[in-house]
Structures are given as C-alpha cells and as structure tokens.
Amino acid sequence: METPVSNYRERSLKIHGLICAKCRREFTYRNRQLLTVHHKDGNPRNNPADGSNWENLCVYCHEDEHNRNRLGNYLSGE
C-alpha cells in the first residue's frame, strides 16, 4: 500500500500537469524527470489529496525557490 508521502509526485503531476508553475516551461513524458514537486509550506509530509500544498517546478526553478528562502532567512537573521 502506498503512503501519501510516497505517491504525491505522481498525483501532483496528474493534478497540475506537466508544466512548471514558475517559468511555465512545458514538459513531456520523455523529460518529466526534470519536473519536481515543491511543497508550498516547506513541509514534505503535508500532502493533501487535493494538491493544494504542491506546485510543480522544473529543477532550475525549484533550486531558485529554495535559494531565495535561504537568502531571505540569512538576511533576516533567522
């Protein structure tokens, strides 16, 4: 039996499609490994069935998203 944590990627791809939510790049079945799922609240265990905590991001935008958060935390002294 699959747990919500183990199958959220496929569910997110099905719900949100093969497109990056940030740069809007479209992906195909052949290159979909470059599309990742970002947890909006930063909690990888928060996987609601409706996909409301997910956004599909390409690997480049996903890295950028996390780097922006790190920089913001650094600049704010967190």
PyMOL Python script that loads the backbone (N, CA, C, O; Angstrom):
from pymol import cmd

cmd.read_pdbstr("""\
ATOM      1  N   MET A   1       0.829  -1.184   0.000  1.00  0.00           N
ATOM      2  CA  MET A   1       0.000   0.000   0.000  1.00  0.00           C
ATOM      3  C   MET A   1       0.877   1.252   0.000  1.00  0.00           C
ATOM      4  O   MET A   1       1.797   1.365   0.810  1.00  0.00           O
ATOM      5  N   GLU A   2       0.599   2.182  -0.896  1.00  0.00           N
ATOM      6  CA  GLU A   2       1.378   3.406  -0.975  1.00  0.00           C
ATOM      7  C   GLU A   2       0.924   4.395   0.089  1.00  0.00           C
ATOM      8  O   GLU A   2      -0.268   4.534   0.364  1.00  0.00           O
ATOM      9  N   THR A   3       1.897   5.076   0.680  1.00  0.00           N
ATOM     10  CA  THR A   3       1.572   6.116   1.649  1.00  0.00           C
ATOM     11  C   THR A   3       1.430   7.437   0.909  1.00  0.00           C
ATOM     12  O   THR A   3       1.928   7.572  -0.209  1.00  0.00           O
ATOM     13  N   PRO A   4       0.764   8.408   1.507  1.00  0.00           N
ATOM     14  CA  PRO A   4       0.625   9.718   0.861  1.00  0.00           C
ATOM     15  C   PRO A   4       1.978  10.342   0.520  1.00  0.00           C
ATOM     16  O   PRO A   4       2.097  11.047  -0.481  1.00  0.00           O
ATOM     17  N   VAL A   5       3.001  10.089   1.345  1.00  0.00           N
ATOM     18  CA  VAL A   5       4.317  10.655   1.075  1.00  0.00           C
ATOM     19  C   VAL A   5       4.933  10.026  -0.167  1.00  0.00           C
ATOM     20  O   VAL A   5       5.620  10.713  -0.923  1.00  0.00           O
ATOM     21  N   SER A   6       4.702   8.733  -0.394  1.00  0.00           N
ATOM     22  CA  SER A   6       5.386   8.041  -1.484  1.00  0.00           C
ATOM     23  C   SER A   6       4.768   8.290  -2.850  1.00  0.00           C
ATOM     24  O   SER A   6       5.452   8.091  -3.855  1.00  0.00           O
ATOM     25  N   ASN A   7       3.518   8.712  -2.942  1.00  0.00           N
ATOM     26  CA  ASN A   7       2.903   8.858  -4.254  1.00  0.00           C
ATOM     27  C   ASN A   7       2.472  10.289  -4.579  1.00  0.00           C
ATOM     28  O   ASN A   7       1.770  10.512  -5.565  1.00  0.00           O
ATOM     29  N   TYR A   8       2.883  11.256  -3.765  1.00  0.00           N
ATOM     30  CA  TYR A   8       2.416  12.617  -4.014  1.00  0.00           C
ATOM     31  C   TYR A   8       2.960  13.176  -5.326  1.00  0.00           C
ATOM     32  O   TYR A   8       2.285  13.993  -5.952  1.00  0.00           O
ATOM     33  N   ARG A   9       4.141  12.775  -5.766  1.00  0.00           N
ATOM     34  CA  ARG A   9       4.699  13.311  -7.011  1.00  0.00           C
ATOM     35  C   ARG A   9       3.802  12.979  -8.202  1.00  0.00           C
ATOM     36  O   ARG A   9       3.445  13.864  -8.979  1.00  0.00           O
ATOM     37  N   GLU A  10       3.447  11.733  -8.340  1.00  0.00           N
ATOM     38  CA  GLU A  10       2.597  11.344  -9.458  1.00  0.00           C
ATOM     39  C   GLU A  10       1.228  12.013  -9.380  1.00  0.00           C
ATOM     40  O   GLU A  10       0.661  12.403 -10.401  1.00  0.00           O
ATOM     41  N   ARG A  11       0.702  12.143  -8.159  1.00  0.00           N
ATOM     42  CA  ARG A  11      -0.588  12.818  -8.004  1.00  0.00           C
ATOM     43  C   ARG A  11      -0.490  14.288  -8.392  1.00  0.00           C
ATOM     44  O   ARG A  11      -1.391  14.826  -9.036  1.00  0.00           O
ATOM     45  N   SER A  12       0.606  14.939  -8.001  1.00  0.00           N
ATOM     46  CA  SER A  12       0.776  16.345  -8.349  1.00  0.00           C
ATOM     47  C   SER A  12       0.915  16.539  -9.856  1.00  0.00           C
ATOM     48  O   SER A  12       0.351  17.475 -10.422  1.00  0.00           O
ATOM     49  N   LEU A  13       1.662  15.656 -10.497  1.00  0.00           N
ATOM     50  CA  LEU A  13       1.819  15.749 -11.957  1.00  0.00           C
ATOM     51  C   LEU A  13       0.469  15.573 -12.643  1.00  0.00           C
ATOM     52  O   LEU A  13       0.179  16.239 -13.637  1.00  0.00           O
ATOM     53  N   LYS A  14      -0.346  14.685 -12.114  1.00  0.00           N
ATOM     54  CA  LYS A  14      -1.671  14.445 -12.702  1.00  0.00           C
ATOM     55  C   LYS A  14      -2.602  15.642 -12.470  1.00  0.00           C
ATOM     56  O   LYS A  14      -3.331  16.043 -13.377  1.00  0.00           O
ATOM     57  N   ILE A  15      -2.579  16.207 -11.270  1.00  0.00           N
ATOM     58  CA  ILE A  15      -3.451  17.330 -10.929  1.00  0.00           C
ATOM     59  C   ILE A  15      -3.029  18.611 -11.642  1.00  0.00           C
ATOM     60  O   ILE A  15      -3.858  19.297 -12.240  1.00  0.00           O
ATOM     61  N   HIS A  16      -1.738  18.930 -11.576  1.00  0.00           N
ATOM     62  CA  HIS A  16      -1.243  20.221 -12.053  1.00  0.00           C
ATOM     63  C   HIS A  16      -0.662  20.196 -13.468  1.00  0.00           C
ATOM     64  O   HIS A  16      -0.386  21.245 -14.050  1.00  0.00           O
ATOM     65  N   GLY A  17      -0.483  19.011 -14.007  1.00  0.00           N
ATOM     66  CA  GLY A  17       0.029  18.899 -15.368  1.00  0.00           C
ATOM     67  C   GLY A  17       1.543  18.961 -15.449  1.00  0.00           C
ATOM     68  O   GLY A  17       2.228  19.213 -14.457  1.00  0.00           O
ATOM     69  N   LEU A  18       2.043  18.730 -16.634  1.00  0.00           N
ATOM     70  CA  LEU A  18       3.487  18.685 -16.868  1.00  0.00           C
ATOM     71  C   LEU A  18       3.995  20.072 -17.268  1.00  0.00           C
ATOM     72  O   LEU A  18       4.492  20.271 -18.377  1.00  0.00           O
ATOM     73  N   ILE A  19       3.860  21.020 -16.346  1.00  0.00           N
ATOM     74  CA  ILE A  19       4.271  22.393 -16.615  1.00  0.00           C
ATOM     75  C   ILE A  19       4.823  23.005 -15.327  1.00  0.00           C
ATOM     76  O   ILE A  19       4.301  22.763 -14.238  1.00  0.00           O
ATOM     77  N   CYS A  20       5.877  23.793 -15.466  1.00  0.00           N
ATOM     78  CA  CYS A  20       6.475  24.468 -14.325  1.00  0.00           C
ATOM     79  C   CYS A  20       5.591  25.662 -13.934  1.00  0.00           C
ATOM     80  O   CYS A  20       5.267  26.500 -14.775  1.00  0.00           O
ATOM     81  N   ALA A  21       5.211  25.730 -12.673  1.00  0.00           N
ATOM     82  CA  ALA A  21       4.335  26.795 -12.193  1.00  0.00           C
ATOM     83  C   ALA A  21       5.031  28.156 -12.186  1.00  0.00           C
ATOM     84  O   ALA A  21       4.367  29.190 -12.117  1.00  0.00           O
ATOM     85  N   LYS A  22       6.347  28.163 -12.254  1.00  0.00           N
ATOM     86  CA  LYS A  22       7.076  29.429 -12.175  1.00  0.00           C
ATOM     87  C   LYS A  22       7.470  29.960 -13.558  1.00  0.00           C
ATOM     88  O   LYS A  22       7.108  31.083 -13.911  1.00  0.00           O
ATOM     89  N   CYS A  23       8.195  29.178 -14.331  1.00  0.00           N
ATOM     90  CA  CYS A  23       8.663  29.652 -15.641  1.00  0.00           C
ATOM     91  C   CYS A  23       7.724  29.258 -16.779  1.00  0.00           C
ATOM     92  O   CYS A  23       7.889  29.708 -17.913  1.00  0.00           O
ATOM     93  N   ARG A  24       6.733  28.409 -16.470  1.00  0.00           N
ATOM     94  CA  ARG A  24       5.711  27.945 -17.424  1.00  0.00           C
ATOM     95  C   ARG A  24       6.260  27.023 -18.520  1.00  0.00           C
ATOM     96  O   ARG A  24       5.583  26.788 -19.521  1.00  0.00           O
ATOM     97  N   ARG A  25       7.470  26.504 -18.342  1.00  0.00           N
ATOM     98  CA  ARG A  25       8.015  25.545 -19.306  1.00  0.00           C
ATOM     99  C   ARG A  25       7.167  24.287 -19.286  1.00  0.00           C
ATOM    100  O   ARG A  25       6.779  23.802 -18.223  1.00  0.00           O
ATOM    101  N   GLU A  26       6.884  23.767 -20.465  1.00  0.00           N
ATOM    102  CA  GLU A  26       6.087  22.548 -20.580  1.00  0.00           C
ATOM    103  C   GLU A  26       7.001  21.345 -20.746  1.00  0.00           C
ATOM    104  O   GLU A  26       8.052  21.430 -21.382  1.00  0.00           O
ATOM    105  N   PHE A  27       6.594  20.240 -20.174  1.00  0.00           N
ATOM    106  CA  PHE A  27       7.363  19.013 -20.220  1.00  0.00           C
ATOM    107  C   PHE A  27       6.553  17.908 -20.882  1.00  0.00           C
ATOM    108  O   PHE A  27       5.329  17.987 -20.985  1.00  0.00           O
ATOM    109  N   THR A  28       7.253  16.889 -21.323  1.00  0.00           N
ATOM    110  CA  THR A  28       6.628  15.737 -21.940  1.00  0.00           C
ATOM    111  C   THR A  28       6.920  14.507 -21.078  1.00  0.00           C
ATOM    112  O   THR A  28       7.663  14.583 -20.100  1.00  0.00           O
ATOM    113  N   TYR A  29       6.337  13.402 -21.448  1.00  0.00           N
ATOM    114  CA  TYR A  29       6.604  12.165 -20.729  1.00  0.00           C
ATOM    115  C   TYR A  29       8.107  11.837 -20.756  1.00  0.00           C
ATOM    116  O   TYR A  29       8.636  11.278 -19.796  1.00  0.00           O
ATOM    117  N   ARG A  30       8.787  12.184 -21.850  1.00  0.00           N
ATOM    118  CA  ARG A  30      10.211  11.848 -22.006  1.00  0.00           C
ATOM    119  C   ARG A  30      11.123  12.673 -21.103  1.00  0.00           C
ATOM    120  O   ARG A  30      12.173  12.179 -20.692  1.00  0.00           O
ATOM    121  N   ASN A  31      10.757  13.919 -20.779  1.00  0.00           N
ATOM    122  CA  ASN A  31      11.645  14.735 -19.956  1.00  0.00           C
ATOM    123  C   ASN A  31      11.023  15.154 -18.624  1.00  0.00           C
ATOM    124  O   ASN A  31      11.500  16.093 -17.987  1.00  0.00           O
ATOM    125  N   ARG A  32       9.981  14.478 -18.208  1.00  0.00           N
ATOM    126  CA  ARG A  32       9.287  14.860 -16.985  1.00  0.00           C
ATOM    127  C   ARG A  32      10.112  14.649 -15.724  1.00  0.00           C
ATOM    128  O   ARG A  32       9.727  15.126 -14.657  1.00  0.00           O
ATOM    129  N   GLN A  33      11.232  13.949 -15.818  1.00  0.00           N
ATOM    130  CA  GLN A  33      12.103  13.800 -14.652  1.00  0.00           C
ATOM    131  C   GLN A  33      12.707  15.141 -14.242  1.00  0.00           C
ATOM    132  O   GLN A  33      13.206  15.279 -13.125  1.00  0.00           O
ATOM    133  N   LEU A  34      12.665  16.139 -15.144  1.00  0.00           N
ATOM    134  CA  LEU A  34      13.159  17.477 -14.826  1.00  0.00           C
ATOM    135  C   LEU A  34      12.115  18.326 -14.099  1.00  0.00           C
ATOM    136  O   LEU A  34      12.380  19.476 -13.747  1.00  0.00           O
ATOM    137  N   LEU A  35      10.950  17.764 -13.880  1.00  0.00           N
ATOM    138  CA  LEU A  35       9.865  18.457 -13.186  1.00  0.00           C
ATOM    139  C   LEU A  35       9.748  17.882 -11.773  1.00  0.00           C
ATOM    140  O   LEU A  35       9.611  16.671 -11.597  1.00  0.00           O
ATOM    141  N   THR A  36       9.804  18.748 -10.785  1.00  0.00           N
ATOM    142  CA  THR A  36       9.762  18.333  -9.393  1.00  0.00           C
ATOM    143  C   THR A  36       8.516  18.897  -8.718  1.00  0.00           C
ATOM    144  O   THR A  36       7.814  19.737  -9.281  1.00  0.00           O
ATOM    145  N   VAL A  37       8.257  18.424  -7.516  1.00  0.00           N
ATOM    146  CA  VAL A  37       7.121  18.916  -6.749  1.00  0.00           C
ATOM    147  C   VAL A  37       7.650  19.703  -5.551  1.00  0.00           C
ATOM    148  O   VAL A  37       8.419  19.193  -4.736  1.00  0.00           O
ATOM    149  N   HIS A  38       7.223  20.933  -5.472  1.00  0.00           N
ATOM    150  CA  HIS A  38       7.608  21.817  -4.369  1.00  0.00           C
ATOM    151  C   HIS A  38       6.454  21.892  -3.380  1.00  0.00           C
ATOM    152  O   HIS A  38       5.304  22.080  -3.774  1.00  0.00           O
ATOM    153  N   HIS A  39       6.764  21.743  -2.093  1.00  0.00           N
ATOM    154  CA  HIS A  39       5.755  21.896  -1.045  1.00  0.00           C
ATOM    155  C   HIS A  39       5.712  23.364  -0.653  1.00  0.00           C
ATOM    156  O   HIS A  39       6.690  23.899  -0.131  1.00  0.00           O
ATOM    157  N   LYS A  40       4.602  24.005  -0.899  1.00  0.00           N
ATOM    158  CA  LYS A  40       4.464  25.441  -0.668  1.00  0.00           C
ATOM    159  C   LYS A  40       4.763  25.833   0.772  1.00  0.00           C
ATOM    160  O   LYS A  40       5.351  26.886   1.017  1.00  0.00           O
ATOM    161  N   ASP A  41       4.364  24.998   1.727  1.00  0.00           N
ATOM    162  CA  ASP A  41       4.590  25.337   3.130  1.00  0.00           C
ATOM    163  C   ASP A  41       5.919  24.803   3.662  1.00  0.00           C
ATOM    164  O   ASP A  41       6.232  24.976   4.840  1.00  0.00           O
ATOM    165  N   GLY A  42       6.702  24.154   2.795  1.00  0.00           N
ATOM    166  CA  GLY A  42       8.008  23.634   3.196  1.00  0.00           C
ATOM    167  C   GLY A  42       7.967  22.314   3.945  1.00  0.00           C
ATOM    168  O   GLY A  42       9.013  21.804   4.348  1.00  0.00           O
ATOM    169  N   ASN A  43       6.787  21.751   4.138  1.00  0.00           N
ATOM    170  CA  ASN A  43       6.643  20.505   4.881  1.00  0.00           C
ATOM    171  C   ASN A  43       6.368  19.350   3.918  1.00  0.00           C
ATOM    172  O   ASN A  43       5.255  19.231   3.406  1.00  0.00           O
ATOM    173  N   PRO A  44       7.367  18.496   3.662  1.00  0.00           N
ATOM    174  CA  PRO A  44       7.173  17.392   2.717  1.00  0.00           C
ATOM    175  C   PRO A  44       6.198  16.326   3.188  1.00  0.00           C
ATOM    176  O   PRO A  44       5.841  15.438   2.414  1.00  0.00           O
ATOM    177  N   ARG A  45       5.765  16.395   4.429  1.00  0.00           N
ATOM    178  CA  ARG A  45       4.773  15.439   4.936  1.00  0.00           C
ATOM    179  C   ARG A  45       3.351  15.966   4.813  1.00  0.00           C
ATOM    180  O   ARG A  45       2.398  15.234   5.079  1.00  0.00           O
ATOM    181  N   ASN A  46       3.195  17.220   4.414  1.00  0.00           N
ATOM    182  CA  ASN A  46       1.872  17.807   4.234  1.00  0.00           C
ATOM    183  C   ASN A  46       1.448  17.597   2.791  1.00  0.00           C
ATOM    184  O   ASN A  46       1.786  18.386   1.909  1.00  0.00           O
ATOM    185  N   ASN A  47       0.708  16.532   2.564  1.00  0.00           N
ATOM    186  CA  ASN A  47       0.325  16.119   1.213  1.00  0.00           C
ATOM    187  C   ASN A  47      -1.183  15.934   1.084  1.00  0.00           C
ATOM    188  O   ASN A  47      -1.663  14.806   0.972  1.00  0.00           O
ATOM    189  N   PRO A  48      -1.939  17.047   1.099  1.00  0.00           N
ATOM    190  CA  PRO A  48      -3.391  16.923   0.965  1.00  0.00           C
ATOM    191  C   PRO A  48      -3.770  16.351  -0.398  1.00  0.00           C
ATOM    192  O   PRO A  48      -3.126  16.637  -1.407  1.00  0.00           O
ATOM    193  N   ALA A  49      -4.804  15.555  -0.409  1.00  0.00           N
ATOM    194  CA  ALA A  49      -5.224  14.872  -1.638  1.00  0.00           C
ATOM    195  C   ALA A  49      -5.587  15.819  -2.772  1.00  0.00           C
ATOM    196  O   ALA A  49      -5.503  15.447  -3.942  1.00  0.00           O
ATOM    197  N   ASP A  50      -5.989  17.039  -2.436  1.00  0.00           N
ATOM    198  CA  ASP A  50      -6.363  17.992  -3.489  1.00  0.00           C
ATOM    199  C   ASP A  50      -5.165  18.695  -4.115  1.00  0.00           C
ATOM    200  O   ASP A  50      -5.331  19.469  -5.057  1.00  0.00           O
ATOM    201  N   GLY A  51      -3.958  18.437  -3.606  1.00  0.00           N
ATOM    202  CA  GLY A  51      -2.748  19.023  -4.185  1.00  0.00           C
ATOM    203  C   GLY A  51      -2.532  20.488  -3.840  1.00  0.00           C
ATOM    204  O   GLY A  51      -1.701  21.152  -4.459  1.00  0.00           O
ATOM    205  N   SER A  52      -3.267  21.002  -2.863  1.00  0.00           N
ATOM    206  CA  SER A  52      -3.196  22.434  -2.553  1.00  0.00           C
ATOM    207  C   SER A  52      -1.868  22.879  -1.948  1.00  0.00           C
ATOM    208  O   SER A  52      -1.590  24.078  -1.912  1.00  0.00           O
ATOM    209  N   ASN A  53      -1.048  21.959  -1.477  1.00  0.00           N
ATOM    210  CA  ASN A  53       0.262  22.328  -0.923  1.00  0.00           C
ATOM    211  C   ASN A  53       1.390  22.090  -1.920  1.00  0.00           C
ATOM    212  O   ASN A  53       2.561  22.246  -1.572  1.00  0.00           O
ATOM    213  N   TRP A  54       1.067  21.727  -3.119  1.00  0.00           N
ATOM    214  CA  TRP A  54       2.085  21.405  -4.117  1.00  0.00           C
ATOM    215  C   TRP A  54       2.066  22.389  -5.274  1.00  0.00           C
ATOM    216  O   TRP A  54       1.036  22.962  -5.629  1.00  0.00           O
ATOM    217  N   GLU A  55       3.249  22.558  -5.842  1.00  0.00           N
ATOM    218  CA  GLU A  55       3.341  23.181  -7.155  1.00  0.00           C
ATOM    219  C   GLU A  55       4.464  22.483  -7.893  1.00  0.00           C
ATOM    220  O   GLU A  55       5.514  22.198  -7.318  1.00  0.00           O
ATOM    221  N   ASN A  56       4.243  22.211  -9.157  1.00  0.00           N
ATOM    222  CA  ASN A  56       5.255  21.569  -9.971  1.00  0.00           C
ATOM    223  C   ASN A  56       6.232  22.633 -10.446  1.00  0.00           C
ATOM    224  O   ASN A  56       5.839  23.637 -11.041  1.00  0.00           O
ATOM    225  N   LEU A  57       7.517  22.395 -10.173  1.00  0.00           N
ATOM    226  CA  LEU A  57       8.572  23.311 -10.594  1.00  0.00           C
ATOM    227  C   LEU A  57       9.650  22.526 -11.321  1.00  0.00           C
ATOM    228  O   LEU A  57       9.973  21.401 -10.941  1.00  0.00           O
ATOM    229  N   CYS A  58      10.208  23.125 -12.370  1.00  0.00           N
ATOM    230  CA  CYS A  58      11.347  22.480 -13.024  1.00  0.00           C
ATOM    231  C   CYS A  58      12.520  22.507 -12.039  1.00  0.00           C
ATOM    232  O   CYS A  58      12.502  23.280 -11.081  1.00  0.00           O
ATOM    233  N   VAL A  59      13.513  21.690 -12.261  1.00  0.00           N
ATOM    234  CA  VAL A  59      14.623  21.603 -11.316  1.00  0.00           C
ATOM    235  C   VAL A  59      15.299  22.952 -11.122  1.00  0.00           C
ATOM    236  O   VAL A  59      15.779  23.245 -10.026  1.00  0.00           O
ATOM    237  N   TYR A  60      15.346  23.773 -12.152  1.00  0.00           N
ATOM    238  CA  TYR A  60      16.004  25.076 -12.062  1.00  0.00           C
ATOM    239  C   TYR A  60      15.197  26.036 -11.186  1.00  0.00           C
ATOM    240  O   TYR A  60      15.763  26.704 -10.321  1.00  0.00           O
ATOM    241  N   CYS A  61      13.906  26.110 -11.396  1.00  0.00           N
ATOM    242  CA  CYS A  61      13.044  26.983 -10.588  1.00  0.00           C
ATOM    243  C   CYS A  61      12.943  26.481  -9.155  1.00  0.00           C
ATOM    244  O   CYS A  61      12.845  27.282  -8.225  1.00  0.00           O
ATOM    245  N   HIS A  62      12.967  25.159  -8.966  1.00  0.00           N
ATOM    246  CA  HIS A  62      12.894  24.602  -7.621  1.00  0.00           C
ATOM    247  C   HIS A  62      14.143  24.992  -6.826  1.00  0.00           C
ATOM    248  O   HIS A  62      14.050  25.398  -5.668  1.00  0.00           O
ATOM    249  N   GLU A  63      15.290  24.865  -7.450  1.00  0.00           N
ATOM    250  CA  GLU A  63      16.534  25.267  -6.792  1.00  0.00           C
ATOM    251  C   GLU A  63      16.504  26.762  -6.476  1.00  0.00           C
ATOM    252  O   GLU A  63      16.903  27.178  -5.389  1.00  0.00           O
ATOM    253  N   ASP A  64      16.035  27.559  -7.419  1.00  0.00           N
ATOM    254  CA  ASP A  64      15.942  29.003  -7.210  1.00  0.00           C
ATOM    255  C   ASP A  64      15.013  29.324  -6.040  1.00  0.00           C
ATOM    256  O   ASP A  64      15.321  30.198  -5.230  1.00  0.00           O
ATOM    257  N   GLU A  65      13.898  28.637  -5.947  1.00  0.00           N
ATOM    258  CA  GLU A  65      12.931  28.861  -4.875  1.00  0.00           C
ATOM    259  C   GLU A  65      13.567  28.616  -3.512  1.00  0.00           C
ATOM    260  O   GLU A  65      13.389  29.412  -2.589  1.00  0.00           O
ATOM    261  N   HIS A  66      14.308  27.518  -3.383  1.00  0.00           N
ATOM    262  CA  HIS A  66      14.938  27.202  -2.107  1.00  0.00           C
ATOM    263  C   HIS A  66      16.097  28.146  -1.810  1.00  0.00           C
ATOM    264  O   HIS A  66      16.324  28.490  -0.650  1.00  0.00           O
ATOM    265  N   ASN A  67      16.824  28.566  -2.817  1.00  0.00           N
ATOM    266  CA  ASN A  67      17.903  29.523  -2.595  1.00  0.00           C
ATOM    267  C   ASN A  67      17.360  30.872  -2.161  1.00  0.00           C
ATOM    268  O   ASN A  67      17.970  31.536  -1.323  1.00  0.00           O
ATOM    269  N   ARG A  68      16.229  31.292  -2.709  1.00  0.00           N
ATOM    270  CA  ARG A  68      15.607  32.554  -2.288  1.00  0.00           C
ATOM    271  C   ARG A  68      15.205  32.488  -0.814  1.00  0.00           C
ATOM    272  O   ARG A  68      15.387  33.453  -0.072  1.00  0.00           O
ATOM    273  N   ASN A  69      14.662  31.354  -0.400  1.00  0.00           N
ATOM    274  CA  ASN A  69      14.279  31.192   1.001  1.00  0.00           C
ATOM    275  C   ASN A  69      15.499  31.244   1.912  1.00  0.00           C
ATOM    276  O   ASN A  69      15.458  31.871   2.970  1.00  0.00           O
ATOM    277  N   ARG A  70      16.575  30.591   1.510  1.00  0.00           N
ATOM    278  CA  ARG A  70      17.795  30.606   2.318  1.00  0.00           C
ATOM    279  C   ARG A  70      18.340  32.021   2.425  1.00  0.00           C
ATOM    280  O   ARG A  70      18.728  32.461   3.507  1.00  0.00           O
ATOM    281  N   LEU A  71      18.369  32.733   1.311  1.00  0.00           N
ATOM    282  CA  LEU A  71      18.877  34.099   1.331  1.00  0.00           C
ATOM    283  C   LEU A  71      18.006  34.982   2.206  1.00  0.00           C
ATOM    284  O   LEU A  71      18.522  35.783   2.986  1.00  0.00           O
ATOM    285  N   GLY A  72      16.691  34.847   2.088  1.00  0.00           N
ATOM    286  CA  GLY A  72      15.785  35.627   2.923  1.00  0.00           C
ATOM    287  C   GLY A  72      15.984  35.343   4.399  1.00  0.00           C
ATOM    288  O   GLY A  72      15.987  36.266   5.213  1.00  0.00           O
ATOM    289  N   ASN A  73      16.150  34.080   4.752  1.00  0.00           N
ATOM    290  CA  ASN A  73      16.384  33.715   6.147  1.00  0.00           C
ATOM    291  C   ASN A  73      17.713  34.296   6.643  1.00  0.00           C
ATOM    292  O   ASN A  73      17.802  34.789   7.768  1.00  0.00           O
ATOM    293  N   TYR A  74      18.725  34.233   5.808  1.00  0.00           N
ATOM    294  CA  TYR A  74      20.031  34.778   6.172  1.00  0.00           C
ATOM    295  C   TYR A  74      19.941  36.287   6.395  1.00  0.00           C
ATOM    296  O   TYR A  74      20.443  36.802   7.394  1.00  0.00           O
ATOM    297  N   LEU A  75      19.307  36.986   5.472  1.00  0.00           N
ATOM    298  CA  LEU A  75      19.225  38.436   5.574  1.00  0.00           C
ATOM    299  C   LEU A  75      18.352  38.899   6.740  1.00  0.00           C
ATOM    300  O   LEU A  75      18.554  39.991   7.272  1.00  0.00           O
ATOM    301  N   SER A  76      17.387  38.077   7.137  1.00  0.00           N
ATOM    302  CA  SER A  76      16.521  38.447   8.254  1.00  0.00           C
ATOM    303  C   SER A  76      17.079  37.986   9.592  1.00  0.00           C
ATOM    304  O   SER A  76      16.496  38.256  10.642  1.00  0.00           O
ATOM    305  N   GLY A  77      18.205  37.293   9.552  1.00  0.00           N
ATOM    306  CA  GLY A  77      18.855  36.848  10.794  1.00  0.00           C
ATOM    307  C   GLY A  77      18.327  35.561  11.364  1.00  0.00           C
ATOM    308  O   GLY A  77      18.645  35.219  12.503  1.00  0.00           O
ATOM    309  N   GLU A  78      17.524  34.830  10.604  1.00  0.00           N
ATOM    310  CA  GLU A  78      16.978  33.550  11.097  1.00  0.00           C
ATOM    311  C   GLU A  78      18.002  32.447  11.000  1.00  0.00           C
ATOM    312  O   GLU A  78      17.719  31.307  11.368  1.00  0.00           O
TER     313      GLU A  78
END
""", "prot")
cmd.dss("prot")
cmd.show_as("cartoon", "prot")
cmd.util.cbc("prot")
cmd.orient("prot")
